[in-house]
Amino acid sequence: MTPTAAANVNANTTGNVEQKVLQYERFIDEVLKKDLQTVMEQRDALYNQISQYLQLKNTIQSLQETGSQRLKTDIDLGCNFYVQAEVEDSSRIFVLVGFGFFVEMDHSEALCFIDKKTSQLTSFTDQLTKDAAKIKANIRMVLEGLRELQGLTELPEDSRREVF
């Protein structure tokens, strides 16, 4: 092979490597990071629901401890505009069961439902956490592949950082 032909082969190989690197970087940015963000947002939404159910559980337990049926509370009308409200009989409450449906329950029924619902939501969040870990592992694997393609040496342990 002539020196000119060898230079052309090296230039083509370098161009192919650069093209592959760009494809992998685009894949990380357009697919993996967006998937990770979506999973994390879904998990955060579920944590928010769990928090609301636990807050309702604490309120119901407080009502049971006091034994009072009357309840004074602040109601959010929207845009953080609150008004004071008084509930004459708080022995039965409406609980969101899903898909925008509310069911009227007494305190014991509501507590039982809340325990089951939070357990279910917790299992969903556990699965989303596992999915996020898999996506992070895929991102790390692609980054390691990029490192090998570019012929870079491995980063020291202390200079590494989390992807997200």
ChimeraX attribute file (.defattr): number of C-alpha atoms within 10 A of each C-alpha:
attribute: neighborCount
match mode: 1-to-1
recipient: residues
	/A:1	6
	/A:2	7
	/A:3	8
	/A:4	9
	/A:5	10
	/A:6	11
	/A:7	12
	/A:8	12
	/A:9	12
	/A:10	12
	/A:11	12
	/A:12	12
	/A:13	12
	/A:14	13
	/A:15	12
	/A:16	12
	/A:17	15
	/A:18	15
	/A:19	12
	/A:20	15
	/A:21	19
	/A:22	13
	/A:23	12
	/A:24	17
	/A:25	17
	/A:26	12
	/A:27	15
	/A:28	18
	/A:29	13
	/A:30	11
	/A:31	13
	/A:32	18
	/A:33	17
	/A:34	13
	/A:35	17
	/A:36	20
	/A:37	14
	/A:38	14
	/A:39	20
	/A:40	18
	/A:41	13
	/A:42	15
	/A:43	21
	/A:44	14
	/A:45	13
	/A:46	18
	/A:47	17
	/A:48	12
	/A:49	15
	/A:50	20
	/A:51	13
	/A:52	13
	/A:53	21
	/A:54	16
	/A:55	12
	/A:56	16
	/A:57	19
	/A:58	13
	/A:59	12
	/A:60	19
	/A:61	15
	/A:62	12
	/A:63	17
	/A:64	14
	/A:65	9
	/A:66	8
	/A:67	10
	/A:68	13
	/A:69	13
	/A:70	13
	/A:71	12
	/A:72	10
	/A:73	12
	/A:74	11
	/A:75	13
	/A:76	11
	/A:77	9
	/A:78	7
	/A:79	6
	/A:80	8
	/A:81	9
	/A:82	12
	/A:83	10
	/A:84	9
	/A:85	11
	/A:86	12
	/A:87	11
	/A:88	11
	/A:89	11
	/A:90	15
	/A:91	17
	/A:92	15
	/A:93	16
	/A:94	12
	/A:95	18
	/A:96	14
	/A:97	13
	/A:98	9
	/A:99	6
	/A:100	6
	/A:101	9
	/A:102	12
	/A:103	13
	/A:104	13
	/A:105	15
	/A:106	15
	/A:107	18
	/A:108	14
	/A:109	13
	/A:110	22
	/A:111	19
	/A:112	11
	/A:113	17
	/A:114	20
	/A:115	13
	/A:116	12
	/A:117	17
	/A:118	19
	/A:119	13
	/A:120	13
	/A:121	16
	/A:122	16
	/A:123	12
	/A:124	16
	/A:125	21
	/A:126	13
	/A:127	14
	/A:128	21
	/A:129	15
	/A:130	13
	/A:131	16
	/A:132	20
	/A:133	13
	/A:134	13
	/A:135	19
	/A:136	19
	/A:137	13
	/A:138	14
	/A:139	22
	/A:140	15
	/A:141	12
	/A:142	18
	/A:143	16
	/A:144	14
	/A:145	14
	/A:146	19
	/A:147	15
	/A:148	12
	/A:149	13
	/A:150	14
	/A:151	9
	/A:152	10
	/A:153	8
	/A:154	10
	/A:155	9
	/A:156	7
	/A:157	7
	/A:158	6
	/A:159	6
	/A:160	9
	/A:161	7
	/A:162	6
	/A:163	9
	/A:164	9
